[in-house]
Amino acid sequence: SSQRLNSNIETAQYSSLVVNHHNRAIENELRTSNLSSESQRRFSASSSMQQSDENTSVTINNNASQLCRQGREMNVANFLIKTEKFGDT
């Protein structure tokens, strides 16, 4: 009777061990999954920031080109005004 009781206790302890191990495995899986989705979120945010930086860079280059063009147009206009003023045709 006591031998059977000990056997039942051992079986219960073993079952408890298996369940604990299984639970730990599930926790690890969840943790990995959460880390993965967090990494994915960070990567997405990083990509978005990179795209934003690239867009800003393109805008800056476009603005610089436009300013250069406007500067050249102003130089031409000033030259024409001076030429007209002094009659150097």
C-alpha distances in whole Angstrom, upper triangle without the diagonal:
4,5,5,6,9,10,11,12,14,15,16,18,20,21,22,24,26,27,28,30,31,33,34,36,37,39,40,42,43,44,46,47,49,50,52,53,55,56,58,59,61,62,64,65,66,68,70,71,72,74,75,77,78,80,81,83,84,86,87,89,90,92,93,95,96,98,99,101,102,103,105,107,108,110,111,112,114,116,117,118,120,121,123,124,126,127,126,126
4,5,5,6,8,10,10,12,14,15,16,18,20,21,22,24,25,26,28,30,31,32,34,36,37,38,40,41,43,44,46,47,49,50,52,53,54,56,57,59,60,62,63,65,66,68,69,71,72,74,75,77,78,80,81,83,84,85,87,89,90,91,93,94,96,97,99,100,101,103,105,106,108,110,111,112,114,115,116,118,120,121,122,124,125,124,124
4,5,5,6,9,10,11,12,14,15,16,18,20,21,22,24,25,27,28,30,31,33,34,36,37,39,40,42,43,45,46,47,49,51,52,53,55,56,58,59,61,62,63,65,67,68,69,71,73,74,75,77,78,80,81,83,84,86,87,89,90,92,93,95,96,98,99,100,102,104,105,106,108,109,111,112,114,115,117,118,120,121,123,124,123,123
4,5,5,6,9,10,10,12,14,15,16,18,20,21,22,24,25,27,28,30,31,33,34,36,37,39,40,42,43,44,46,47,49,50,52,53,55,56,58,59,61,62,63,65,67,68,69,71,72,74,75,77,78,80,81,83,84,86,87,89,90,92,93,95,96,98,99,101,102,103,105,107,108,109,111,113,114,115,117,118,119,121,123,121,121
4,5,5,6,9,10,10,12,14,15,16,18,20,21,22,24,25,27,28,30,31,32,34,36,37,38,40,41,43,44,46,47,49,50,52,53,55,56,58,59,60,62,63,65,66,68,69,71,72,74,75,77,78,80,81,83,84,86,87,89,90,91,93,95,96,97,99,101,102,103,105,106,107,109,111,112,113,115,117,118,120,121,120,120
4,5,5,6,9,10,10,12,14,15,16,18,20,21,22,24,25,27,28,30,31,33,34,36,37,39,40,41,43,44,46,47,49,50,52,53,55,56,58,59,60,62,63,65,67,68,69,71,72,74,75,77,78,80,81,83,84,85,87,89,90,91,93,94,96,98,99,100,102,104,105,106,108,110,110,112,114,115,116,118,119,118,118
4,5,5,6,9,10,10,12,14,15,16,18,20,21,22,24,25,27,28,30,31,33,34,36,37,39,40,42,43,45,46,47,49,50,52,53,55,56,58,59,61,62,63,65,67,68,69,71,73,74,76,77,78,80,82,83,84,86,87,89,90,92,93,95,96,98,99,101,102,104,105,107,108,109,111,113,114,115,117,118,117,117
4,5,5,6,9,10,10,12,14,15,16,18,20,21,22,24,25,27,28,30,31,33,34,36,37,38,40,41,43,44,46,47,49,50,52,53,55,56,58,59,61,62,64,65,66,68,69,71,72,74,75,77,78,80,81,83,84,86,87,89,90,92,93,95,96,97,99,101,102,103,105,107,108,109,111,112,113,115,117,115,115
4,5,5,6,8,10,10,12,14,15,16,18,20,21,22,24,25,26,28,30,31,32,34,36,37,38,40,42,43,44,46,47,49,50,52,53,54,56,58,59,60,62,63,65,66,68,69,71,72,74,75,77,78,80,81,83,84,85,87,89,90,91,93,95,96,97,99,100,101,103,105,106,107,109,111,112,114,115,114,114
4,5,5,6,8,10,10,12,14,15,16,18,20,21,22,24,25,27,28,30,31,33,34,36,37,38,40,41,43,44,46,47,49,50,52,53,55,56,58,59,61,62,63,65,67,68,69,71,73,74,75,77,78,80,81,83,84,86,87,89,90,92,93,94,96,98,99,100,102,104,105,106,108,109,110,112,114,112,112
4,5,5,6,8,10,10,12,14,15,16,18,20,21,22,24,26,27,28,30,31,33,34,36,37,39,40,42,43,45,46,47,49,51,52,53,55,56,58,59,61,62,64,65,67,68,70,71,73,74,76,77,78,80,81,83,84,86,87,89,91,92,93,95,97,98,99,101,102,103,105,107,108,109,111,112,111,111
4,5,5,6,9,10,10,12,14,15,16,18,20,21,22,24,25,27,28,30,31,32,34,36,37,38,40,41,43,44,46,47,49,50,52,53,55,56,58,59,60,62,64,65,66,68,69,71,72,74,75,77,78,80,81,83,84,86,87,89,90,91,93,95,96,97,99,101,102,103,105,106,107,109,111,109,109
4,5,5,6,9,10,10,12,14,15,16,18,20,21,22,24,25,26,28,30,31,32,34,36,37,38,40,41,43,44,46,47,48,50,52,53,54,56,58,59,60,62,63,65,67,68,69,71,73,74,75,77,78,80,81,83,84,85,87,89,90,91,93,94,96,97,99,100,102,103,105,106,108,109,108,108
4,5,5,6,9,10,10,12,14,15,16,18,20,21,22,24,25,27,28,30,31,33,34,36,37,39,40,42,43,45,46,47,49,51,52,53,55,56,58,59,61,62,63,65,67,68,69,71,73,74,76,77,78,80,82,83,84,86,88,89,90,92,93,94,96,98,99,100,102,104,105,107,108,106,106
4,5,5,6,9,10,10,12,14,15,16,18,20,21,22,24,26,27,28,30,31,33,34,36,37,39,40,41,43,45,46,47,49,50,52,53,55,56,58,59,61,62,64,65,67,68,70,71,73,74,76,77,79,80,81,83,85,86,87,89,91,92,93,95,97,98,99,101,102,103,105,107,105,105
4,5,5,6,8,10,10,12,14,15,16,18,20,21,22,24,25,26,28,30,31,32,34,36,37,38,40,41,43,44,46,47,49,50,52,53,55,56,58,59,60,62,64,65,67,68,69,71,73,74,75,77,79,80,81,83,84,85,87,89,90,91,93,95,96,97,99,100,101,103,105,104,103
4,5,5,6,8,10,10,12,14,15,16,18,20,21,22,24,25,27,28,30,31,32,34,36,37,38,40,42,43,44,46,47,48,50,52,53,55,56,58,59,61,62,63,65,67,68,69,71,73,74,75,77,78,80,81,83,84,86,88,89,90,92,93,94,96,98,99,100,102,103,102,102
4,5,5,6,9,10,10,12,14,15,16,18,20,21,22,24,26,27,28,30,31,33,34,36,37,39,40,41,43,45,46,47,49,51,52,53,55,56,58,59,61,62,64,65,67,68,70,71,73,74,76,77,78,80,82,83,84,86,87,89,90,92,93,95,96,98,99,101,102,101,100
4,5,5,6,9,10,10,12,14,15,16,18,20,21,22,24,25,27,28,30,31,33,34,36,37,39,40,41,43,44,46,47,49,50,52,53,55,56,58,59,61,62,64,65,67,68,70,71,73,74,75,77,79,80,81,83,85,86,87,89,91,91,93,95,96,97,99,101,99,99
4,5,5,6,9,10,10,12,14,15,16,18,20,21,22,24,25,26,28,30,31,32,34,36,37,38,40,41,43,44,46,47,49,50,52,53,54,56,58,59,61,62,63,65,67,68,69,71,73,74,75,77,78,80,81,83,84,85,87,89,90,91,93,95,95,97,99,98,97
4,5,5,6,9,10,11,12,14,15,16,18,20,21,22,24,25,27,28,30,31,32,34,36,37,38,40,42,43,44,46,47,49,50,52,53,55,56,58,59,61,62,63,65,67,68,69,71,72,74,76,77,78,80,82,83,84,86,88,89,90,92,93,94,96,97,96,96
4,5,5,6,9,10,11,12,14,15,16,18,20,21,23,24,25,27,28,30,31,33,34,36,37,39,40,41,43,45,46,47,49,51,52,53,55,56,58,59,61,62,64,65,67,68,70,71,73,74,76,77,79,80,81,83,85,86,87,89,91,92,93,95,96,95,95
4,5,5,6,9,10,10,12,14,15,16,18,20,21,22,24,25,27,28,30,31,33,34,36,37,39,40,42,43,44,46,47,49,50,52,53,55,56,58,59,61,62,64,65,67,68,69,71,73,74,75,77,79,80,81,83,85,86,87,89,90,91,93,95,93,93
4,5,5,6,8,10,10,12,14,15,16,18,20,21,22,24,25,26,28,30,31,32,34,36,37,38,40,41,43,44,46,47,48,50,52,53,55,56,58,59,61,62,63,65,67,68,69,71,73,74,75,77,78,79,81,83,84,85,87,89,90,92,93,92,91
4,5,5,6,9,10,10,12,14,15,16,18,20,21,22,24,25,26,28,30,31,32,34,36,37,38,40,41,43,44,46,47,49,50,52,53,55,56,58,59,61,62,64,65,67,68,70,71,72,74,76,77,78,80,82,83,84,86,87,88,90,92,90,90
4,5,5,6,9,10,10,12,14,15,16,18,20,21,22,24,25,27,28,30,31,33,34,36,37,39,40,41,43,44,46,47,49,50,52,53,55,56,58,59,61,62,64,65,67,68,70,71,73,74,75,77,79,80,81,83,85,86,87,89,90,89,89
4,5,5,6,9,10,10,12,14,15,16,18,20,21,22,24,25,27,28,30,31,32,34,36,37,38,40,42,43,44,46,47,49,50,52,53,55,56,58,59,61,62,64,65,67,68,69,71,73,74,75,77,79,80,81,83,84,85,87,89,87,87
4,5,5,6,8,10,10,12,14,15,16,18,20,21,22,24,25,26,28,30,31,32,34,36,37,38,40,41,42,44,46,47,49,50,52,53,55,56,57,59,61,62,63,65,67,68,69,71,72,73,75,77,78,80,81,83,84,86,87,86,85
4,5,5,6,9,10,10,12,14,15,16,18,20,21,22,24,25,26,28,30,31,32,34,36,37,38,40,41,43,44,46,47,49,50,52,53,55,56,58,59,61,62,64,65,67,68,70,71,72,74,76,77,78,80,81,83,85,86,84,84
4,5,5,6,8,10,10,12,14,15,16,18,20,21,22,24,25,27,28,30,31,33,34,36,37,38,40,42,43,44,46,47,49,50,52,53,55,56,58,59,61,63,64,65,67,68,69,71,73,74,75,77,79,80,81,83,84,83,83
4,5,5,6,8,10,10,12,14,15,16,18,20,21,22,24,25,27,28,30,31,32,34,36,37,38,40,42,43,44,46,47,49,51,52,53,55,56,58,59,61,62,63,65,67,68,69,71,73,74,75,77,78,79,81,83,81,81
4,5,5,6,9,10,10,12,14,15,16,18,20,20,22,24,25,26,28,30,31,32,34,35,37,38,40,41,43,44,46,47,49,50,52,53,55,56,57,59,61,62,63,65,66,68,70,71,72,74,75,77,78,80,81,80,80
4,5,5,6,9,10,10,12,14,15,16,18,20,21,22,24,25,27,28,30,31,33,34,36,37,39,40,42,43,45,46,48,49,50,52,54,55,56,58,59,61,62,64,65,67,68,70,71,73,74,76,77,79,80,79,78
4,5,5,6,8,10,10,12,14,15,16,18,20,21,22,24,25,27,28,30,31,33,34,36,37,39,40,42,43,45,46,47,49,51,52,53,55,57,58,59,61,63,64,65,67,68,69,71,73,74,75,77,78,77,77
4,6,5,6,8,10,10,12,14,15,16,18,20,21,22,24,25,26,28,30,31,32,34,36,37,38,40,41,43,44,46,47,49,50,52,53,55,56,57,59,61,62,63,65,67,68,69,71,72,73,75,77,75,75
4,5,5,6,9,10,10,12,14,15,16,18,20,21,22,24,25,27,28,30,31,33,34,36,37,39,40,41,43,45,46,47,49,50,52,54,55,56,58,60,61,62,64,65,67,68,70,71,72,74,75,74,74
4,5,5,6,9,10,10,12,14,15,16,18,20,21,22,24,25,27,28,30,31,33,34,36,37,39,40,42,43,44,46,48,49,50,52,53,55,57,58,59,61,62,64,65,67,68,70,71,73,74,73,72
4,5,5,6,8,10,10,12,14,15,16,18,20,21,22,24,25,27,28,30,31,33,34,36,37,39,40,42,43,45,46,47,49,51,52,53,55,57,58,59,61,63,63,65,67,68,69,71,72,71,71
4,5,5,6,8,10,10,12,14,15,16,18,20,21,22,24,25,26,28,30,31,33,34,36,37,39,40,41,43,45,46,47,49,51,52,53,55,56,57,59,61,62,64,65,67,68,70,71,70,69
4,5,5,6,9,10,10,12,14,15,16,18,20,21,22,24,25,27,28,30,31,33,34,36,37,39,40,42,43,45,46,48,49,50,52,54,55,56,58,60,61,62,64,65,67,69,70,68,68
4,5,5,6,9,10,10,12,14,15,16,18,20,21,22,24,26,27,28,30,31,33,34,36,37,39,40,42,43,45,46,48,49,51,52,53,55,57,58,59,61,63,64,65,67,68,67,67
4,5,5,6,8,10,10,12,14,15,16,18,20,21,22,24,25,27,28,30,31,33,34,36,37,39,40,41,43,45,46,47,49,51,52,53,55,57,57,59,61,62,63,65,66,65,65
4,5,5,6,8,10,10,12,14,15,16,18,20,21,22,24,25,27,28,30,31,33,34,36,37,39,40,41,43,45,46,48,49,50,52,54,55,56,58,59,61,62,64,65,64,64
4,5,5,6,9,10,10,12,14,15,16,18,20,21,22,24,26,27,28,30,31,33,34,36,37,39,40,42,43,45,46,48,49,50,52,54,55,57,58,59,61,63,64,63,62
4,5,5,6,9,10,10,12,14,15,16,18,20,21,22,24,26,27,28,30,31,33,34,36,37,38,40,42,43,45,46,47,49,51,52,53,55,56,58,59,61,62,61,61
4,5,5,6,9,10,10,12,14,15,16,18,20,21,22,24,25,27,29,30,31,33,35,36,37,39,40,41,43,45,46,47,49,51,52,53,55,56,58,59,61,59,59
4,5,5,6,8,10,10,12,14,15,16,18,20,21,22,24,26,27,28,30,31,33,34,36,37,39,40,42,43,45,46,48,49,51,52,54,55,56,58,59,58,58
4,5,5,6,9,10,10,12,14,15,16,18,20,21,22,24,26,27,28,30,31,33,34,36,37,38,40,42,43,44,46,48,49,51,52,53,55,57,58,57,56
4,5,5,6,9,10,10,12,14,15,16,18,20,21,22,24,25,27,28,30,31,32,34,36,37,39,40,41,43,45,46,47,49,50,52,53,55,56,55,55
4,5,5,6,9,10,10,12,14,15,16,18,20,21,23,24,26,27,29,30,31,33,35,36,37,39,40,42,43,45,46,48,49,51,52,54,55,53,53
4,5,5,6,9,10,11,12,14,15,16,18,20,21,22,24,26,27,28,30,32,33,34,36,38,39,40,42,43,45,46,48,49,50,52,53,52,52
4,5,5,6,9,10,10,12,14,15,16,18,20,21,22,24,26,27,28,30,31,32,34,36,37,38,40,42,43,44,46,47,49,51,52,51,50
4,5,5,6,9,10,10,12,14,15,16,18,20,21,22,24,25,27,29,30,31,33,35,36,37,39,40,41,43,45,46,47,49,50,49,49
4,5,5,6,9,10,11,12,14,15,16,18,20,21,23,24,26,27,29,30,31,33,34,36,37,39,40,42,43,45,46,48,49,48,47
4,5,5,6,9,10,10,12,14,15,16,18,20,21,22,24,26,27,28,30,32,33,34,36,37,39,40,42,43,44,46,47,46,46
4,5,5,6,9,10,10,12,14,15,16,18,20,21,22,24,25,26,28,30,31,32,34,36,37,38,40,41,43,45,46,45,45
4,5,5,6,9,10,10,12,14,15,16,18,20,21,23,24,25,27,29,30,31,33,35,36,37,39,40,42,43,44,43,43
4,5,5,6,9,10,11,12,14,15,16,18,20,21,22,24,26,27,28,30,32,33,34,36,37,39,40,42,43,42,41
4,5,5,6,9,10,10,12,14,15,16,18,20,21,22,24,26,27,28,30,31,32,34,36,37,38,40,41,40,40
4,5,5,6,9,10,10,12,14,15,16,18,20,21,22,24,25,26,28,30,31,33,34,36,37,39,40,39,39
4,5,5,6,9,10,11,12,14,15,17,18,20,21,23,24,25,27,29,30,31,33,34,36,37,39,37,37
4,5,5,6,9,10,11,12,14,15,16,18,20,21,22,24,26,27,28,30,31,33,34,36,37,36,35
4,5,5,6,9,10,10,12,14,15,16,18,20,21,22,24,25,26,28,30,31,32,34,35,34,34
4,5,5,6,9,10,10,12,14,15,16,18,20,21,22,24,25,27,28,30,31,33,34,33,33
4,5,5,6,9,10,11,12,14,15,17,18,20,21,23,24,26,27,29,30,32,33,31,31
4,5,5,6,8,10,10,12,14,15,16,18,20,21,22,24,26,27,28,30,31,30,30
4,5,5,6,9,10,10,12,14,15,16,18,20,21,22,24,25,26,28,30,29,29
4,5,5,6,9,10,10,12,14,15,16,18,20,21,22,24,25,27,28,27,27
4,5,5,6,9,10,11,12,14,15,17,18,20,21,22,24,26,27,25,25
4,5,5,6,9,10,10,12,14,15,16,18,20,21,22,24,25,24,24
4,5,5,6,9,10,10,12,14,15,16,18,20,21,23,24,23,23
4,5,5,6,9,10,11,12,14,15,16,18,20,21,22,21,21
4,5,5,6,9,10,11,12,14,15,16,18,20,21,20,19
4,5,5,6,8,10,10,12,14,15,16,18,19,19,19
4,5,5,6,9,10,11,12,14,15,17,18,17,17
4,5,5,6,9,10,10,12,14,15,16,15,15
4,5,5,6,9,10,10,12,14,15,15,15
4,5,5,6,8,10,10,12,14,13,15
4,5,5,6,8,10,11,12,11,12
4,5,5,6,8,10,10,10,10
4,5,5,6,9,10,10,11
4,5,5,6,8,8,10
4,5,5,6,5,7
4,6,5,7,7
4,6,8,10
4,6,9
4,6
4
